[in-house]
Amino acid sequence: MSTASLKISEAPAEESRPRRRQGGPRKPPIPLRPLHRMWRRTIDAVEVVRVDLPVRGLAAGLNGIVACQISDFHVDRDEDLARLQNAVRTINRESPDFVFLTGDYFSGPDTMRRYLGEFERALAGLAPKVGVFAIAGNHDHWSSFGTIAQALRDAGARVLANANERVAIRGEEVVIVGIDDLWSRRAEPSRAFAGVRPDDCTIVLAHNPDTALYARHLGPGVMLSGHTHGGVVRIPFYGSLIRSVLRIGKEYYAGLNRYGDFYIYTNRGLGTFWVRIRINCRPEISRFRLVPLADGGGAASAKTKRRRRKRNPA
């Protein structure tokens, strides 16, 4: 499938050295430190990806509103927490109307308990004009999503689990729809769309891009997902080496792709899980400028523009 008419530019988010806790990991031996720094850069140098996001049914008055998305934090170590804190500061500099959090906040119950308080304090720093909306990922249910959801609410986020919320902005309305996690067998798209009218403009949050297979008949305006970590290892002109995670197709591992009459954007995530490596697949903050989806069948030819990457000071 081809990509929509969009404009993308990327710039790295700020970085800072994580605070090492007492008893935390020691520095590597001096001869290995250059390699260690290179490895850490691949997992810590977050990019801000700027995208014109086509939304089906978007009112003309909402053209140009700004939203940011972060996903797959996997806050399991001090450096993961520092990466999240930096991401929050970077997002606030973008002055978004909305912030969307699309799941997998921790990898398991042990790290959830260890970092839950600092996780909540970090997210409480988000300051969008309209609100923060959050959904669950598969790891959140494997940890304890009831506990995580309460921390998200205490941080000021609106948690949507097979539910939706109608939001007024600029004299218009948009409906934020949150579909629960597919892999955990909790996704109920019809329930999530309850009360949504056919002419409503919807922004659908669904951790797994495969959720589109079960929600397409409900007429999403756009779907924002994560889950894939961008494919982790991406080869130029080939894409991800991973082939077994998504049923919907390998092109949906990262970025903006058309699916029928709407688009799916898959965020590459902030963190790592199991294998702490990224190749040509840096962690991501998505910065969207919402635009109406033009009618006309297939996707228009894409024009992609990337700015030279510059590191922001911490």
HUJOQUI-V31333 format. One record per residue. N is the residue number from 0. PHI is phi in whole degrees, -180 to 180 (none if undefined). PSI is psi in degrees with one decimal (none if undefined). OMEGA is omega in whole degrees, -180 to 180 (999 if undefined). Layout:
n: (N;N)
phi: (PHI;PHI)
psi: (PSI;PSI)
omega: (OMEGA;OMEGA)
//
This chain:
n: (0;1;2;3;4;5;6;7;8;9;10;11;12;13;14;15;16;17;18;19;20;21;22;23;24;25;26;27;28;29;30;31;32;33;34;35;36;37;38;39;40;41;42;43;44;45;46;47;48;49;50;51;52;53;54;55;56;57;58;59;60;61;62;63;64;65;66;67;68;69;70;71;72;73;74;75;76;77;78;79;80;81;82;83;84;85;86;87;88;89;90;91;92;93;94;95;96;97;98;99;100;101;102;103;104;105;106;107;108;109;110;111;112;113;114;115;116;117;118;119;120;121;122;123;124;125;126;127;128;129;130;131;132;133;134;135;136;137;138;139;140;141;142;143;144;145;146;147;148;149;150;151;152;153;154;155;156;157;158;159;160;161;162;163;164;165;166;167;168;169;170;171;172;173;174;175;176;177;178;179;180;181;182;183;184;185;186;187;188;189;190;191;192;193;194;195;196;197;198;199;200;201;202;203;204;205;206;207;208;209;210;211;212;213;214;215;216;217;218;219;220;221;222;223;224;225;226;227;228;229;230;231;232;233;234;235;236;237;238;239;240;241;242;243;244;245;246;247;248;249;250;251;252;253;254;255;256;257;258;259;260;261;262;263;264;265;266;267;268;269;270;271;272;273;274;275;276;277;278;279;280;281;282;283;284;285;286;287;288;289;290;291;292;293;294;295;296;297;298;299;300;301;302;303;304;305;306;307;308;309;310;311;312;313)
phi: (none;-92;-93;-72;-66;-148;-130;-125;-137;-129;-147;-71;-75;-69;-132;-145;-72;-67;-80;-84;-73;-59;83;-76;-65;-83;-68;-70;-57;-53;-62;-94;-66;-60;-66;-63;-64;-63;-64;-64;-63;-66;-107;-114;-82;-76;-103;-93;-103;-99;-135;-80;-99;-74;-122;-68;82;-67;-65;-58;-69;-101;-60;99;-65;-113;-136;-121;-129;-132;-151;49;-69;47;-77;-120;-145;-58;-67;-68;-65;-62;-62;-65;-60;-65;-63;-61;-63;-65;-60;-62;-68;-81;49;-75;-78;-128;-128;-116;-114;-116;95;59;-81;-136;-92;-165;-66;-65;-71;-60;-64;-70;-112;-58;-64;-70;-58;-62;-65;-64;-70;-63;-79;-65;-137;-72;-72;-106;172;-107;-124;-136;-132;-95;-113;-63;-66;-69;-73;-73;-92;-168;-70;-59;-68;-65;-61;-66;-64;-62;-64;-64;-83;103;-86;-100;-92;-116;-120;54;-148;-142;-138;-89;-122;-94;-154;55;77;-121;-127;-138;-108;-92;-112;-113;-100;-67;-70;-76;-62;-85;61;-112;-73;-132;-56;-63;-65;-62;-92;-57;85;-82;-86;-58;-94;-73;-90;-121;-113;-102;-104;-147;-53;-100;-57;-62;-58;-59;-61;-109;-120;-62;-71;-92;74;-58;-78;-164;-124;-113;-136;-145;78;-86;57;73;95;69;-120;-121;-98;-53;67;-124;98;-70;-79;-77;-128;-111;-87;-106;-83;-70;136;-67;-68;-90;-68;-160;80;-100;-143;-81;-136;65;-104;-147;-112;-117;-112;-110;-79;-77;85;-95;-107;-130;-141;67;-92;-88;-151;-141;-128;55;-155;-70;-61;-137;-110;-92;-119;-100;-110;-73;-135;-66;-80;-72;-73;139;79;-72;-71;-73;-66;-91;-119;-112;-130;-117;-88;-61;-73;-131;-86;-85;-69;-72)
psi: (148.0;163.9;153.0;168.1;112.2;168.4;121.2;134.8;153.1;140.6;138.7;140.1;169.1;158.5;153.3;158.7;129.8;148.3;122.8;124.0;157.6;130.4;6.3;-174.4;140.9;160.3;148.8;164.1;150.3;-43.7;-25.0;-4.3;-36.7;-42.6;-37.4;-42.5;-40.7;-42.2;-44.7;-34.3;-36.1;-25.6;-9.6;-18.1;88.0;137.4;139.9;114.5;117.4;124.3;134.4;111.5;110.0;127.4;119.9;129.2;8.8;127.5;147.9;-33.1;-14.1;1.7;123.2;-4.0;154.4;135.6;148.1;147.6;135.2;151.9;162.4;60.6;-42.5;60.6;91.7;-9.7;167.2;-40.0;-29.1;-40.0;-43.4;-39.0;-41.9;-43.9;-41.7;-39.2;-40.4;-45.4;-40.2;-44.3;-43.1;-31.7;-21.1;-10.2;56.1;157.7;-39.7;152.4;131.2;129.3;120.7;37.7;172.6;66.1;-30.7;166.1;-26.5;177.2;-33.4;-50.2;-29.4;-48.7;-36.8;-38.2;4.7;-45.4;-45.1;-33.6;-48.3;-44.0;-37.0;-47.9;-26.0;-18.0;-11.3;138.6;59.6;161.8;-33.1;-53.5;167.5;131.6;137.9;150.0;173.3;153.8;177.9;-39.7;-27.2;-37.9;-31.7;-17.0;-91.6;94.5;-25.3;-43.2;-44.0;-41.8;-38.7;-39.5;-39.7;-44.3;-42.3;-26.7;-4.6;5.0;152.3;116.0;124.9;113.7;97.0;50.0;170.7;161.3;130.4;127.2;131.9;132.3;130.9;35.0;6.5;178.8;146.0;144.1;122.0;120.7;126.3;116.0;129.8;174.1;137.4;-48.0;-29.0;4.6;33.4;-1.0;124.5;79.3;-42.3;-40.3;-40.7;-32.9;7.7;128.3;-4.9;128.8;155.3;-29.7;4.5;146.0;124.1;140.5;114.9;128.0;121.9;115.8;-45.1;123.8;-26.5;-16.1;-26.7;-29.6;-27.6;-2.2;-5.7;-32.4;-10.9;-3.0;51.0;145.9;-40.3;154.5;133.6;127.3;177.1;-122.3;-40.2;-15.1;27.5;6.8;-6.9;-58.4;117.0;126.6;130.0;136.8;1.8;-42.0;-157.6;144.8;-15.8;135.2;-5.6;2.0;-43.6;135.6;-26.9;-25.8;150.0;-23.9;-15.9;9.0;-25.5;149.0;-162.4;124.5;142.8;140.8;101.5;-122.4;20.7;173.2;150.4;131.4;126.1;113.8;141.1;-9.5;163.5;-37.5;-170.6;159.6;136.9;-78.4;114.8;73.0;148.0;135.4;118.5;36.5;64.6;154.5;156.0;140.1;123.8;129.7;107.8;140.4;113.5;133.2;151.3;142.8;118.2;140.4;162.6;25.3;-114.5;172.5;145.0;163.5;140.9;142.0;117.3;131.5;123.8;131.1;155.4;135.9;133.5;138.2;132.0;146.7;152.9;none)
omega: (-177;-177;-176;170;-175;177;-177;169;-176;175;-177;175;-178;177;170;180;177;177;-179;179;176;-178;-179;-176;179;176;178;176;-175;-179;-177;-174;176;178;179;179;178;179;-180;178;-179;-179;-176;-177;-175;177;169;-178;-176;-172;165;-171;-180;-178;-180;179;180;179;-179;-179;180;177;176;177;-171;175;175;178;168;-172;170;-178;-175;-179;-176;-178;180;-178;176;177;179;178;177;179;177;180;179;179;180;179;-179;178;178;-180;-177;171;-179;166;-179;179;-169;163;-175;-177;176;179;-178;-174;-177;180;176;-179;-176;-171;-172;-178;180;173;180;-179;178;-177;177;178;178;-175;176;-178;-176;-180;176;180;-173;174;179;168;-178;-180;180;176;177;175;173;-174;175;179;-180;-179;179;177;178;179;179;177;177;-180;174;-175;-178;178;-174;-177;178;178;179;-174;176;179;180;179;178;178;170;-179;176;-177;178;178;-179;-169;-178;-177;180;180;179;-179;176;-175;-179;176;180;-179;-178;180;179;-178;-179;-178;178;172;-176;168;-172;175;-180;-172;-175;179;178;177;180;179;-175;-178;-174;-178;-179;174;177;173;175;178;177;-175;175;169;-171;-172;178;-176;174;179;-176;-180;179;179;180;-179;-175;174;-178;-178;-168;-175;-174;172;-172;179;-174;-178;-177;179;-178;171;-173;-179;179;175;-176;-177;174;-178;173;172;180;180;-177;178;178;-171;178;177;178;178;-177;-178;170;176;-179;-174;-173;177;-165;159;177;178;-175;163;-175;178;178;175;180;176;176;174;-175;-180;176;178;-174;170;-176;-179;-179;176;178;-177;177;180;175;177;179;999)
//
